[in-house]
Amino acid sequence: MGFVAPVAVLAVLLVLEGLRDHETETVVLAVGFFVLACVGTIGLLGLAGFRYFGLSRRVTGVGTGDGCGIRIPMRRYLVALLIVLGLVAAFTLVTAIGWSFGLESTASFLNPDDVGEARFLLVCGGISVAAFVFFVAFRASTVLIVSRAGIRRTTRRYRGPIVKTFDVFLPWDDIVEFIPDEQIVGGLIEVRNPIIRIRSTTTRTKAEQLAFDTDDQVTVLAHLLVAEPNTLLALLQFLKDNPDRRDILMRPDARELLRPPALRVRFREARSAKSSGSRRALRSGF
């Protein structure tokens, strides 16, 4: 977060200069650059594991009777990506269009010197707009419901105007075990995304499975949910092992069951799990 303050000062100075010189392009670029820096900082903190500082307000109670439980929606992880793509499109398109009308931008690192560079910025802006539309049109949203009767995972997959729903319900008696695992994403920085595999006695067809499912396993992409992964895993295991205690899901404050421990406690448990080689802890669950 240390570099956000100087970026904020620079952005304010550019905005003031743009307002003084009546340069709308400069104001847009300065504000956009500041927002981009903030989004980048949040993204880096997420990669470092700092995603879950408390209980999300989006975790809510749901249902009545045996269906009474906790509703855990998906994180709005696409929002940051869409903001970045929108800002890149704004940077490049505003600069290129401004140059074509003879306007000079204070953001000299983007100012094209000739028509070739202006066209390059237009192409970059066009690609950003196309990517923005693609991620909006082709996306998926998942909701996990933990109830007295079992676990329900509902995923809505968008493919343009076509929406397909994948609904899987796992009764507690059908669940054999919970397997903590990681989805490793390579590249310059290796990211270990925590997932929870639920092995059941029921075999499902290929048409009922999502990308990470198997015939006898339903995969919960825990890193995409608003609940802290280790806390979610611990609750699921407790409910499976203690059927007589599942009525705790009927309490008005049942959502508090997913409130994660303090960060210092999670750091201590993570170090302990690492030293013992335990796989019952999800390493990216901070």
C-alpha positions in Angstrom: 0.0 0.0 0.0 3.0 2.3 0.3 3.0 3.5 -3.2 -0.7 4.5 -3.2 0.0 7.7 -1.3 2.5 9.3 -3.8 0.2 8.1 -6.7 -2.7 9.9 -5.0 -0.7 13.1 -4.6 0.4 12.9 -8.3 -3.2 12.3 -9.4 -4.5 15.3 -7.4 -1.8 17.5 -8.9 -2.7 16.4 -12.4 -6.4 16.9 -11.8 -5.8 20.4 -10.5 -3.6 21.2 -13.5 -6.2 19.7 -15.9 -8.9 21.8 -14.3 -6.8 24.9 -14.5 -5.9 24.4 -18.2 -9.4 23.1 -19.0 -8.0 19.7 -20.2 -10.6 17.1 -19.6 -8.3 14.4 -21.0 -5.7 15.1 -18.3 -8.4 14.8 -15.5 -9.7 11.5 -16.9 -6.2 10.1 -17.1 -5.2 11.2 -13.6 -8.3 9.8 -12.0 -8.0 6.6 -14.0 -4.4 6.2 -13.1 -5.1 6.5 -9.4 -8.0 4.0 -9.5 -5.8 1.6 -11.4 -3.1 1.9 -8.8 -5.6 1.2 -6.0 -7.1 -1.8 -7.9 -3.6 -3.2 -8.5 -2.7 -2.9 -4.8 -5.9 -4.8 -3.8 -5.0 -7.4 -6.3 -1.5 -7.9 -5.0 -2.8 -8.2 -1.4 -5.2 -10.9 -2.7 -2.3 -12.8 -4.3 -0.5 -12.6 -1.0 -3.4 -14.2 0.7 -5.0 -11.2 2.4 -8.5 -11.7 1.2 -10.6 -12.4 4.3 -10.3 -10.0 7.2 -13.8 -10.7 8.6 -17.2 -12.1 7.9 -18.7 -10.8 4.6 -22.1 -9.1 4.9 -23.1 -11.1 1.8 -23.1 -14.3 3.9 -26.8 -14.6 4.9 -29.2 -17.1 6.5 -31.7 -18.8 4.2 -34.7 -21.1 4.3 -36.8 -22.8 7.0 -37.0 -26.2 8.5 -34.6 -28.8 7.1 -33.6 -26.3 4.4 -32.6 -23.7 6.9 -28.9 -22.8 6.6 -26.3 -20.4 5.4 -26.1 -18.9 1.9 -22.5 -18.2 0.6 -22.3 -16.3 -2.7 -19.4 -15.9 -5.0 -16.9 -13.0 -4.6 -17.2 -10.2 -7.2 -13.7 -11.1 -8.5 -14.5 -9.9 -12.0 -15.2 -6.3 -10.9 -11.5 -5.5 -10.4 -10.6 -7.0 -13.8 -13.4 -5.1 -15.5 -12.2 -1.8 -13.8 -8.7 -2.4 -15.1 -9.9 -3.1 -18.6 -12.2 -0.1 -18.6 -9.4 2.2 -17.4 -6.9 0.8 -20.0 -9.6 1.5 -22.7 -10.1 5.0 -21.3 -6.4 5.7 -21.2 -5.7 4.6 -24.7 -8.8 5.7 -26.5 -9.0 9.1 -24.9 -5.3 9.8 -25.6 -5.5 8.6 -29.2 -8.7 10.5 -30.0 -7.4 13.6 -28.2 -4.2 13.4 -30.3 -6.3 13.1 -33.5 -8.0 16.4 -32.6 -4.6 18.1 -31.8 -5.0 18.0 -28.0 -1.9 17.3 -26.0 -2.1 15.2 -22.9 -0.1 15.8 -19.7 0.4 12.1 -19.5 3.5 12.2 -21.8 4.1 8.5 -21.4 1.0 7.9 -23.5 1.2 10.8 -25.9 1.7 9.4 -29.5 4.3 11.1 -31.7 2.9 10.0 -35.0 -0.2 8.4 -36.6 1.3 4.9 -36.2 1.5 5.3 -32.4 -2.0 6.7 -32.3 -3.3 3.7 -34.2 -1.5 1.4 -31.8 -3.3 3.0 -28.9 -6.6 2.7 -30.7 -5.9 -1.0 -31.2 -5.0 -1.5 -27.5 -8.2 0.4 -26.6 -10.2 -1.8 -28.9 -8.8 -5.0 -27.5 -9.6 -3.8 -24.0 -13.2 -3.1 -24.9 -13.5 -6.5 -26.6 -12.1 -8.2 -23.5 -14.4 -6.2 -21.3 -17.4 -7.4 -23.4 -16.1 -11.0 -23.4 -15.8 -11.3 -19.6 -19.2 -9.8 -19.1 -20.9 -12.1 -21.7 -19.0 -15.3 -20.7 -19.0 -15.7 -17.0 -20.3 -18.0 -14.2 -21.7 -17.3 -10.8 -21.9 -19.8 -7.9 -23.8 -19.9 -4.7 -23.2 -22.5 -2.0 -25.9 -23.2 0.6 -25.1 -25.2 3.7 -28.3 -26.5 5.3 -29.5 -29.1 7.8 -30.4 -31.3 4.9 -27.1 -31.1 3.1 -25.0 -28.9 0.7 -26.3 -27.3 -2.4 -24.0 -25.8 -5.1 -25.8 -23.8 -7.7 -23.8 -22.4 -10.7 -25.2 -20.2 -13.4 -23.0 -20.2 -16.5 -23.5 -17.4 -19.0 -22.6 -17.8 -22.7 -23.8 -14.6 -24.2 -27.6 -14.7 -24.2 -27.7 -18.4 -23.1 -27.8 -19.1 -19.4 -27.4 -22.7 -18.1 -27.9 -23.7 -14.5 -26.0 -26.5 -12.8 -27.6 -27.5 -9.5 -26.1 -30.2 -7.3 -27.4 -31.2 -3.9 -25.4 -33.5 -1.6 -27.3 -34.9 1.4 -25.1 -35.3 4.5 -25.5 -39.1 4.4 -24.2 -39.1 0.8 -21.0 -37.3 1.7 -18.0 -39.6 2.2 -15.3 -37.0 3.0 -14.0 -33.5 2.4 -10.7 -33.2 0.6 -8.8 -29.9 0.8 -6.8 -29.2 -2.3 -5.2 -26.4 -4.3 -5.7 -25.1 -7.8 -2.2 -24.0 -8.8 -2.0 -21.2 -11.4 1.4 -20.8 -12.9 3.2 -17.9 -14.5 5.6 -15.3 -13.2 3.9 -15.6 -9.8 2.6 -19.0 -8.6 -0.8 -18.7 -7.0 -2.3 -21.5 -4.9 -6.1 -21.2 -4.9 -7.8 -23.2 -2.2 -10.5 -25.6 -3.3 -12.6 -28.2 -1.4 -13.4 -31.5 -3.1 -16.5 -33.3 -1.7 -16.5 -37.0 -2.4 -19.9 -38.6 -2.4 -21.4 -42.1 -2.9 -23.5 -40.8 -5.9 -22.0 -41.0 -9.4 -22.9 -38.0 -11.7 -22.9 -37.9 -15.5 -20.6 -35.6 -17.5 -23.6 -33.3 -18.2 -24.0 -32.7 -14.5 -20.3 -31.9 -13.9 -18.4 -28.6 -14.0 -14.8 -28.2 -15.0 -13.2 -29.4 -11.8 -15.7 -32.1 -10.9 -15.3 -35.9 -11.3 -17.8 -38.7 -11.4 -17.8 -39.0 -7.6 -16.5 -35.6 -6.5 -18.1 -32.2 -6.5 -15.5 -29.4 -6.3 -16.1 -26.2 -4.4 -13.8 -23.4 -5.6 -13.4 -22.0 -2.1 -11.2 -19.1 -3.2 -14.1 -17.7 -5.2 -16.5 -17.6 -2.3 -16.9 -14.8 0.2 -16.3 -17.1 3.1 -12.8 -17.8 4.4 -11.8 -21.3 3.1 -10.4 -22.8 6.3 -13.4 -21.7 8.3 -15.8 -23.0 5.7 -13.9 -26.4 5.6 -14.0 -26.6 9.4 -17.7 -25.9 9.5 -18.5 -28.5 6.9 -16.4 -31.2 8.6 -18.1 -30.4 12.0 -21.6 -30.7 10.5 -20.7 -34.0 8.9 -19.2 -35.4 12.0 -21.9 -34.1 14.4 -25.4 -34.7 12.9 -27.0 -34.0 16.2 -25.6 -30.5 16.1 -26.9 -29.4 12.7 -29.7 -27.5 14.4 -27.1 -24.7 14.9 -27.9 -23.7 11.3 -31.4 -22.7 12.5 -30.0 -20.0 14.8 -30.7 -16.4 13.8 -27.0 -15.7 14.0 -26.0 -18.9 12.1 -23.9 -16.8 9.7 -21.5 -16.1 12.5 -20.4 -19.7 12.2 -18.3 -18.5 9.2 -16.6 -15.7 11.0 -12.9 -16.4 10.6 -10.4 -16.2 13.5 -8.1 -13.2 13.9 -5.3 -12.9 11.4 -2.6 -13.7 14.1 -4.4 -16.9 14.9 -4.6 -17.9 11.2 -0.9 -17.2 10.7 -0.1 -19.4 13.7 -2.3 -22.2 12.5 -0.8 -22.0 9.0 2.7 -22.2 10.3 1.8 -25.2 12.5 0.1 -26.9 9.5 3.1 -26.3 7.3 5.5 -27.7 9.8 3.4 -30.8 10.4 2.7 -31.3 6.7 -1.0 -31.4 7.3 -3.3 -31.1 4.3 -6.3 -30.3 6.4 -5.5 -26.6 6.1 -5.9 -24.6 2.9 -2.7 -22.6 2.5 -4.3 -19.7 0.7 -7.1 -19.3 3.2 -6.0 -16.0 4.7 
